[in-house]
């Protein structure tokens, strides 16, 4: 197959560049994914590179899956040995193999947002701080920002020792990390940070991955933060065949730690690098690009480029400036009403907004004008309560020291285990320097618990012990079914007999 067929001159140049650092500055709609997929296929087929020696990092699982599928179609071959995924998923693979070298167990739990909030609540309570002053979401946001900047708790505390509020943030950060370690758990930020720590502290592990990954690709490089940049530098350090794709004009995530200087300084960071501009747009008309070029020239930090297309002319750009969101929604509703009267259908329209809160004004306007509409979206699969509950069971069965997951499911379904009982078990665990599950294995030693409380806890402990034994001899699918049945989760929903419960059963 001719992997250069259908590529323009700049795209062809990017595919053929196979040695040394390469920066591909790809304007919107310039075919960057096509270039990356053809480049990977060219390396495998024409240069004889083993797929397992290629690492491609994307920002979403969807992008990673699309990339792998397109490369597979080009080669008509299985490319499963190629490492392709998000920063987080790549780091999980590395940590599952070697995290024990930095003092964790390989069966570590990954905490999601709800787990993090539960844990930081523990920390705020333990530090006896005002929960109105130290709100969970705000504290977690500050901790995440510090992690992205690779600032450890002690450094932050020392820098802000005279500031009472910030010093407490540092203390909470420190305690939060201690508890994560105690529970053998990582949050999403830790996945990358601990990987960088592992690679920096263990030369054998670093050498293994540097030798393995002869070619490293990073998509959306303008949106990488400091720790992602560090990871990229480490993994590509031996062969120096790194190809990053991005566009400084499309950097919009500075508010969550993205550092635009990573792409602006690429040529300084990597000696003898090559930069290729993809400026031909295949998506828009020239009228749209003319306006886009005029707007982006006002960006203060950028690499100059000029988007162009063979799609000449096009409809003129219509621009409307409105005072607030209500007027904006009314304008859009009126415009839809006008176009429908000209023969358009409701299915011809879509409204895109960045946050769920923005839908309200549009809905109000549509209701007033009697325009039918449908909100697309809802809870993601793993955000549903029933899924999070079962996943919590699996986490504890795999990693019994995970106190956060255990507290989520110890009374789900209801077993008559109240908060007071859980608090007493937790206090005993703290006194004996053990996990909550470890304390439950010594129920008779917890003198603060009465007979009724112990009778409520014992069946739970027996059930979990039985499931832990079964885990070793059952396949994953069958074991999950066993957990659902043994815990009585479905039976509890059936007894509830509400619309919500029936919906949960159907989705299951």
N, C-alpha and C positions, 0 to 999 in steps of 0.2 A: 504493500500500500504506500502511496506517495503522501507522506505526512505534511508536505508543504503545499499540497493542492488546495486552492481556495483561500490562501492566505495573502494579505497584502504585503508590500515590501518590508514594512516595519515588523509585522507579525512574523514573517519568515526569518528575519534577522534574529528575533528573540528566540525562536525555536532552535536555530542552528548554534546559538551561543551556549556551549556546554561546559566550558572551563572557566572557573573563577566567578567572583561575585557579580550579580546582575540585578539592576534595579529596573523594573518595568513600570513606568509611569503611565497608567491606563486611564484615560478619560472615560466618562460615563458612556456606556453603549459601544465601547471600542473593541469588544470581542476578547476581553482578557481571559475568560474561562476557556475559550477555544484555544488560545495561545498556550495556556498552562497544560491542558489535556493533550494537545498535540506535542508539546515539548516533552512531557513524561512518556508518551507513547514512542516518540523518536528515540529517547534515551534507552528505553527497553528493547525496542526492535532493531534500531540501527546501530546503537552503541553497545549493545549487549549488557546493559546494566540489569542486574537481578532486581526484581520489584521490591524485595525486602530491604534493599539498600537505598530506597527512596522514602523520604518523609515529607508529607504535605500537610501543613497546618492551616486550618480554616477557622472562621469565627462561629459557624453554626454547624450542627450535625447535618442539616439539610444540604448545605453547600458541600460538605465532605462526601455525602452519599452521591450527590449529583456528579462530583468530580470523579469518583471511583467508577460509577456506572458508565460515564462517557469514555473514560480511558479503556474500560473493559470492552466497550463496543468497538472502539478503534482497533484494538488488538485482537478481538474475538477470542479472548483468553481470560483465564482466572487471574485476578490481580489481588487476591486476598492477602498475600504476604506483604503487600505494600502498606506502610503505616500512613494512614490518612484519617484525620479527625481534628477536633477542636484542641486548643491548648490544654483544656482540662482533661479530655479523654486520653490524649497522648500521655499526659503526666500520670493519670491513674494506672495506665499499663506499666509505666516505669516503676511507680511506687509499689504496685502489687508484687513486683519481682524483687525489689531491693530495699524497701523502706525499713526493714529490720536493721539495716546498717546504720540508721540514725535513731534507733531506740524505740521504734514502733513495731507492733505486730502486723503481719501482712493482711490480717483479716479486719483491718481498720474500717470504721463506719464513716460514710460521707454525710455530713449534716446539711440538710436543706434549710430554707429560711425559717420555717416553724421551729426546727430543732435549735437553730441559733438563738431565736427569741426566747425559747424556754431556758436555754443555758445562760444567756445574759441576765435573765430575770433572777436566776440562782445567784449570779455574781453580785447583782445590785442588792439583793436581800442579804447576802453574806457580808457585804461591806457596810450594811446598814445605811444606805444612801437613799435620799428622797427620790422615789420613782417618778415624780412629776418633773423634777429637775433633770434626772438622768433617764430619759425615755429610751426604751429598748431600741427602736428603729434608728434613733439619732446616734446612740452609742455605737451600734453595729456599723452604721455608715462611716463614722470616724475611724473605727478599727479597720474597716476595709480599705479606707483611703491610706492609712498608715502602712498596711500590708502591701498595697500596690506600690508605695514609695520605698518599700523594704526597710522601714523604720521599726526597730524592735522596741518592746515596752520600756526597757530600762533607759534607752537613749531618749525616748520621748519624755519619760518622767524627769530625767535630769535636765532636759532642755526647758521644761515647764514647771519646775519645782515650786516656784513662787506663785504660780497661778493655781489657786485651790481647785477650780473646776477642771482644768486640763490635767492637773496632777491626778485627780480621781479618775479621769478618763484613762490615763496611763495605767493606774492601778487596776481598773476593771479589765483593760486589755491584757495585762499580765495574768490576772486570775482566770480570765476566759481561756487563755492559751494553756495555763496549767491544767484546767479542767478538761480541755480537749485531749491533752496528752494522757491524763488520768483515765479518761473514758475510751482511749485508743480511737479517737475520732479526728477527722479533719473537716474544716469547712471548705468552700469552693476556692477561696483565696489561697488557703494552705496547700491545695493540690499543686499549684505551680511553685509556691515558695519552698515547700519541702522538697520538690524535685530539684530546684536550683541548689538548695542546701546539700542534698545528697550528692549531686554532681561535683560541687565544689569541695566537699569533704572527703570524697572517696575517689582516688585517682583511677582505680581499676574499673569502677562503674562508668566514670567519664570516658575512659579510653575505649570501653566496650561500645558505647553508643556513638562516639565520634568515629570509630572505625566502621560501625554498622551503617551509619547514615552518610553515604557518599554524596548524596544530593539532598538539599533541604529547600523546600518551598514554603513561603509564608504569604498568605493572602491578606488583603486589607491591612497592609503593614502600617498605614497611617493611624490605625486605631490601636496599636500595641502600646502597652504601658511599660514601666521600667522593668518589672520582674519578667514580663514576657520577652522583652528585649534581651535581658540577661540570659534567659533560657535559649533563645535563638543563637546568641553569640557562642554559648557553650557547646551546643550540639553541632554547630557547623565549623568548629574550631580547627579540625584536623585537615579536612579536604578543601575547605573554603569554597565549595561549590554551593553557594547560597543564592537563591533567586527569590526576591521579594517583589510583590505586586501591590500597587496602591496608588493613591492620588491625594496629594496634600489638600486639594480643593474639596475633597469629600470627607474630611475629618470633622466629625460632629460629636465625638465622645470625650472631649476634654473634661467634661463635668464628672466622668466616671474613671478618670485616671489616664486616658489616652494621652500620649506624649508625641506631638507632631514632629518634634525634633528627631525622632527615630528615623523617619523617612527623609527629612531635610538634610540630615547629617550622614546619610548612608555612604556617600562617596568618601567622607572623611574616616568613617569607621572601618571601611573595607578598602584596603589599598588595591590599586589596579582594577577597580570596579568599572563596569560598563553600564551606561544608562540608555535605555531605549524608550522613546515616546510613542505611545499608541494614541494618535490624535484623530484618526478617521472614525466617525460615529456612524453606526448602522441602524440606529433606533429612531432618530429624530429628523425633522426637517431643518433646513438651513436657517429659517426664521427663528426657530427655537434656539439653535446653537449660537446665533448672533447675539441674542439677548443673554444667554448663559455666559458667553465669553465676556460680555461687558460687565456682568455682575461679579464674576469671580476674579476679575482683574483688581477689584477693590480689596481682596484678601491681603493681609499684611505679611503673612508667612506662607510662601508658596513657591513652586517651581513653575516658571512661565511655560505655557503651552497654548495652542489654539485649536480648538475642536472644529472639525469640518466634516462635511458629508456630501455624497453624490445625490442625496435627496433634495434637490434644489427647490427654492421657494417654500411652499407650504402655506397653511392658513396663518393670518396675522395673529399675534399674541394679544389676548384680551386681559386687561389688568384692571382690578377693582380694589380700591382701598376703602375699608369699612372701619367704623369706630370701635366696635366690640364684637364679641362672639354671637350675641343675639342678632345683631344686624347682619352678620355674616351668614348665619343660619337662615334668616328670612330671605336674604338675597339668593342663596342657593335653592331654597324651596321654590321661590318665584321663578327662577330660571328653569328649573325642572318642569314646573307647571307650563311655562311658555313653550318649551321644546316638545312637551307631550301634545300640546295643541297643534304642533306642526307635523305630527305623525310619528314621533319617537315613542318607544315603549319604556315602561319602568325598568325593564331588565337591561336597558342601555346605560344605566347610571350606576356609579359607585362613588361613595364618599370615603376617603381615607383620612384618618386622624391619628395623632401620635399617642394619646392617652384615652382611657375609657371614659374619663370624666367629661371629655369634649362631646360625647354623643348626646348629652342631655339637651343642649340648645337646638340641635338638629331635630331630635325627636319631638320637642315642643312645637317647632315650626311645621313639621309634617302633620302632626295631629291637628293643628289649627287649620291647615289647608286640605285636610282629608286625603293626604297622599300616603298610600300604603308603603311600609318599609320593613326591612328585616335586618336585625343586628346579627352580624356574623361573628361567632366567637363563643367563649364560655370557658369554663374551667378546663385546664389541660388534664390529660389522663392522670398523671402522677400527682396532681393537686387535689384529686377527689378524696374525700375523707376515708372511704372504704379501702382505697388503694394505699393511702399513707398508713392506715392501721395495719394492714397485712404486711407491708414492707417493714414496718417497725418490728413486727413479730420476727420476720426473717433476719433483721439486723441483730436482734438480741440473741437469736438462736446461733448466729454465726459469731457474734462478738458479745458475750454475756456482760462485759464491763461497761457496755453502753447504757449509762443510767438514763439518759434523755429518752431514748426509744423505749426502755423498760417502763418508765413512768407514764408514757403515752398509752401503753396497752395493758398495764397490770389490772385495770378495772374495765377493760373493753374486750368482750361484752361485760356487762355489769356482774360483779361477783360479790358485792357487799364490802368492797375494800375502799374505805374512805380516805380522805386526805390526811386526817390525823394519824391513821395507821401508817400510811406511807411516810409521813414525817418522822415517826418514831423509828421506823426501819432505816431511814436515811441518816438519822442522828447516830444510830448504832454503827452504821457503816463508816461514818466519818470518824467515830471514836476508835474503831478497830482498823482504820486505814484500809477498808475493803470497799468493793463495789456494792451496790444495793442487792444485786443478785447473790453475791457472796454472802451478804448478811442473811438473805432469805434461806440460804442453805443451813444457817445456824439459828433457825427460828426459836428453838428452845432456850437459847442463850439470851434472847431479848426479853429481859424481865419487865420492861415497860409495857409490853403487849399483853392484853388479857386473853383468856381462852377463846373468846369469840373471834377476836382479830386473827389469832393463829389458825383457827379452823377455817377462816375465809382465805388465808394465804396459802395453806398447805396444798389444796387441790391445784392451785396455779403453779406452784413449784413442781409438783409431781407431773403435771401436764408438760411443762417446759423441759424437764429432765427426759421425759419419754420422747418428746419431739427431737431433742438434741441427739438422742441415740438413733432415731429413725433417719435423721439427716445424713448419717454416714452411709446408709445402705440404699437410699432411694434416689431416683433421678429427679432433676429440678422440677419438672412439670408435676409429677406425681406428688412430690413433697409439698409443693405449694397447695395442691388440692387437699392434702392431708392436714395441713395447718389450718386451712379454712374450715374444714369439717370438725377437726378436733377441738378447736377453740370455740365452736358454736356460733361463729360470726353470722352465718346466714340464718340460723334458727332464731337468733336475737332479732334480726330484721323482720323475719316472718311474724314473730310475736308482736312486734311493734305495730304492724298492719297499718302504716300510714302511707300516703301517696309518695312521700320522699323515700321511705324505706323500700317500697315496691320498685321505685325508679332505680335505686342502688342495686337491688337484686337483678333487675333486667340488664343493667350496664355490666354487672359482673358476668 
